[in-house]
Every structure is written in structure tokens, then in C-alpha cells.
């Protein structure tokens, strides 16, 4: 039986993380971040380990030569181990962006952004899976920035980026607090859905709720637009009910004022647990001088992403749209 590169890496990450979890008496995901860091630094950084554990880990690390693996092998293996850890310790806001969606967003970033090099922000970077998928599939020079409030998730994202040698600047903070970053050419975000508890901070946003808590996903959209250069593109993974919520009118007005809607792609319901958690990809462009709207927005209802024939038809139509609207 031929074991794939991803399986080999998965086994190594999983087994070494389990050893560290027991020895350090920490969570599996914390242990995974530690083992990833060891592998990247090519040395064992935890001083409190027993002699036996040190030998065991050293042997397992030595069997893996990262140079021989592609970035995608490393990303997929690391992602699978994170998913395993998340299943054991379920936190509802730690949902990972599905691979097929990451690939689709990477394709859109590649097609919309004509510049050979650009700055990219993910304000809800999580474990970095969406950002790494884009960095691995977009064949341009990208200066990437990731922001994440959760200490553990950003540590996993940092290790993830290091193992793939993807240069990313990370900021461990609430993305809705002031961001001290240079403006970017593009934003990608799997928007965190829910209410933002900090009403004082929300008051700094046009999209703050008239009463009660504001929607964090609305504020994330506004914060992203603020940090994008005129003419820059933003790719958001949004809930299908985004424009039907009680605060939708306000969001609609804001978008009309600040951006041009380039497209909306509805993902197949089969990808999600139920109809209520279904999502779409919203593509907008920040207004600026000489930025013209497309003749018509790209509106797509995607079939199952595993249905090659139907997907090929859709991609032909999308390419046709680019020729007609983006010249």
C-alpha cells in the first residue's frame, strides 16, 4: 500500500502532538502548535520533557524532511490534524473554511487582481487555512497580513505559515479595534457571524446597530473596506441571509455608497449542515476614480463542486463574464 505524503505528515503531526499533549498536560491543539514549531525550528523546544520522550520525538522528526513535501501536502496534513483536534474540543466559532471554497476564492483572486504583486489582508485568519490556500494557488507575489483575536488559533496559523515558508505578518488582536497596517489591494475573509459585544468600539462604525449589539460580520465588512485601497477587491464568505437580517437595510446603503458589487456566487447547500448555515461568496470592489461597475454583476448558483461536468460549464461562463466585463 502506497501511503500518500499527506497521510505520512498527518500521522507524524498527530502522533507527536499526542505525545506532547500527555507530557505537557495541555490540549491537543496546543500540543500541535508545539510540535509544528519543533519541526520548523529543527529542534525540540520543550525543556521539561523526559529523556524517553525526547528520543521518541527526535526519531519521528528525523524521518520527515519538509523539503520533500509540497506546500499543499503540508497545508492539507496540518489542516486535517487541526480538524481532528477541533472535533474533540468543539468551539462553534472555530469553523474551518472548506478546501474547495478556498480553491474557488484563490481562483477568483487570481482572475480579478491583475497586478503581479499585491498586499492581501485576512482580518479573520483563524488557523490560516484559507490564507494558505490562496498563497499556494495564486501565482503572484503576495504580501499577506492576518489578524486573529484567539491566541491559540493565531499560533497555529503562524506555525502553518512557517512550515510552508509563506511569509505572513500576523497580528494577535481584535480585528475591530484600530488596525495599524498599510492599506491593502485585496481582502479575503470567512466572516465571523454573530453579535459584537463591545458597543463602545462599535460606535466608531457607520454600521453600528441603532439599538442593541451590532453584527460583527457587518463591522468586519466595514473595517475591511476601510483598509482597502480605492479600486481594491474584497472577497467575503457570507451567510445567505446577510441581506435579510433586521440590520440589512443599513448594510445595503453602506455597500451602495462605498463599493461596487462585482459578483455573488451561491455555494451549493449540500456543502453545509443545513440550509440556515449555507453561504455565498460576495465579491466587491472599493469605489475610486475611474472604477466602473461591470455591465452586469457575476451572479452564479454553483452546483456541487465535485460535479466536474457542471463545474466546467460554470467556469466557462465565468471566463466569458471576465472577457465581457473585465476586458
N, C-alpha and C positions, 0 to 999 in steps of 0.2 A: 504493500500500500504506500502510495506516494503522499507524504504529508506536505501540505502547502506551506509557503513561507508565513502566511498569516497565522496558520494553526501553530506552527513552531513558536512564533513570537507570543501568541496568545498563551500557550502553555507555560512559557518562561515567565511572562508577566504575572500570570495567575499564581503559579507555584511559589515564586519568590515573594509575592505580596502576601500570600497566606502565611509563609514562614515569618515575615516581618510583623504581620498583624498579631501573631501569637506572642512573639518575643517582646514587642514594644507595647503590647496591650492597647492597641488603637483600632480604629475602624479599618475595614478592608480598603476603602478609597484613600485614606491617609497613608496606609502601607503601600498602596500602588504608586502614589506620588513619590514616596521614599525610594522605591525600587527603580522607578524611572530615572530619578535623579542619580542614583548609584550607577546605573548603566551609562548615562550620559557623561558623568564625570570619570568613568572607568575606575572608580574606587568605592569602597564601602564606607559611607559617611556616618553610620550609626555606631558610636563608640561603645554602647552598653551591651553589644551582642556577645553571646557565648562563643567560645573557640570553635565548637562544633558547627554552629550556625554560620559563622564567618567562612569556614571551609566549604560548607554546602553552597552558600550563595556565590562564593568566588568561582566554584566549579560551574555553576549554572550560567553565570555571566560570561565566563570564558568561552562557553560553547556557542555564544551568539556574537557574530561580527556584524554590527549595524551597517557597515559599508556595503554589505552584500544584499541589503534589503532596500526596496524602493520606498519612497516616502509614503506611497499609498498602502503598501504592506504594513508599515509601522502604524499609520493612522488607523487602519481598519482593526488591527490587532488590539491597539490601545483602546479604541472605541468599544470593542466587544467586551474587554475586561471591565471598563467603566460601567457599561450597561449591566453586566453581571453584578457589580457592586451596588448599583443603584436599585436593582430589583430587591436586594437584601435589605436595603435601607431606604425605603421609598420616601422621597420628598417630592411632592406634586409639582413644584416649580422647576425641578431639575429634569425636564424632558429633553432628550437629545434630538436635534433635527435629523430626520431620516436621510440616509445616504443619497437616495435617488433625488430628493429635493435639493440637497447640497449640490449635486452634479448639475441639476437644472439651473440653479441660481448661478453656478460658475459659468455655464454656457451663456446665460443672459448677460452677465458682467462682461464676458469676452466680446459679445456682439455689440453691446451698447457703448462700451468705452473704447474710443478709437485711439486714445493716447498710448504710446509704447510703454510709458511708466506713469504710475499714479499712486495717490495716497488713498488708503481704504480703512474705514472705521467699522468695527463691530461693537456697538455700545452694550450688547447683552451677550458677551462672548462665551459665558458658561465654561465648558471644558475645552472649547476651541475647535470642536469638530467641524462646524460649518465653515469657519475661517480657514482651517487647514485644507478642507476640500477645495476651496476656491484657490488658495495659494498653490495647491498641487495641480490644478487643472487649467488655470488661466496663464497663458504663455506670454506674460508681460512682466515688467519689473514693478513689484508692488511693495510700497512702504506701508506695512499694516499696523493698526493700533487696535487693541482690545481692551474693553473696560468691563469689570465684573466686581460686584459687591461681596460675593461669597468667597471667603479666604481659601477654602478647600478647592472649589471649582477653578479658581484662577491659578492655584498651584498646579492642578492637573493640566490646565491649558498651557502653562509655562513649560512644564515637562514635555508635553505633547509637541510643542513648537521646537524645543531644543532637540528632541530625539530625531525630528525631521529636518533639523537645521534650517527652519523657516524663521527669518528674523522678524520678530513681532515686538512692539512696545506694549507692555501691559500696565494697566492702572487698576489697582485694587481700591475701588471706591463706588459709592452710589452714583450711577450714571446721570442721575437727575440733579446732582449737585454741580456747581460750575466745573467744566472740563478745561484743563489748561493744555489744550492741544492745538496744533496748527489746523487750519481748515483742510477738509479732505475733498477728493474728487468723487468719492463714492462711499455709500454706506450699505452694509448688509446687516439685517437683524431679524432674528426669530423673536418677535416682540413678546416680552413677558406680559401676560394678561392678568388684569386684576385692578384693585384699588391701590393708590399710593397713599400710605398713612401720614406722610409729612405735609400737612395743609399749609404750613408757613412757607415751605420750599415751593409747593405747587403754585403759590400766589405769584411767583415770578414768571408764570407761563400764561400765554394767551388762552391755552386750552384747559385752564383750571376749571373745575366744576363750579357752577353758580351757587350750589349748596352741597354740603357733604364732601366726601373724599372724591378726588379726581381719578380718572382712569390712568393707570401708569402707562398703558400702551399708547394712549393719546399723547402723554407728555414725552414718551420716548420718540414719537414721530416728530414732535416739535423740536426737541433737543437735537435730533439727527439733522433736521433741516437747517437749524441754526449753524451747525458746524460743517455744512457742505458749501463748497464754492458755488457761485452762480453758474448754472449750466451743468452742475454735477448730478449724478444719478443716485437714487435710493431704491433699494430692493428690500421690501418688508414682507415677512411671512405674517399674515394677518388672519384673525378668526373670520369666518364667512359672515358672521353677524355684525361686523365692525360698523357698517353704515345703518344698522337698525337699532342701535342702543339708544337709551334716553339722551345721551350727550352727542349723538351722531350729527345733529344739525350744526352744532358748533364746529365739529371736526370738518364737516363738508365746506363750511365757509372758509376755514383756515386754509384748507388744501387749495381751494379755488384762488385764494389770494396769493399763496406762496409758491405753488408748484404747478407743473403741467402733468396731467396723468398720461403716461405713455402706454400702460397696459395693465391688465388684470387677468391672471391665469388661475382658474379654479382647479385645485388638486382633486383627484378622484376620492369620493367618500370612502372607498374601500381601504384607503391608507389609514383611516382613523378609527378609533374605538367606536364612536357613534357620530351621528350627523351633527350633533352640537359641538363636537371638538374639531370638525373639518376646517381646513384652512385654504387660503389662496395666496398667490404671490402678487403683491401690488408693486408696480414699477412707476416711480415718479421722477420728474426732473425739476430741479430748482430753477425758478424763473431767473432770467438775466437778459442783458442786451442781446438782441439778435437770436434769441432762443425761440424757435417757432414750434407750435404744437404739431403733432403728426396729423396727416389728413384725416386719419381715424385712429382711435386707440386700438391697441392689440388686445382683443378680447378672446380668450381661449378657455374652453372647457376641456380639461385634459382627461384622456382615457386612462385606464390602468397603465402605470408606467412600465409594466412588464409586458404589455401587449405591443410587441415590436412593430407590427404592420400599421396599427392605428397611430402609434407614436411617430413613425416615419412620415405618415401623411401630415400629421400636425406640424412636424418640423419643417416640411416642405412649405406649408402655408406660412409659418413664422418667417422663414427665409424670404419668401415673397413679400411679406409685410415690410421686412427690413429694406429690401430693394426699393419698394414704392415710397416708403416714408423716411428712410434714413440715407437714401442715395448712396 
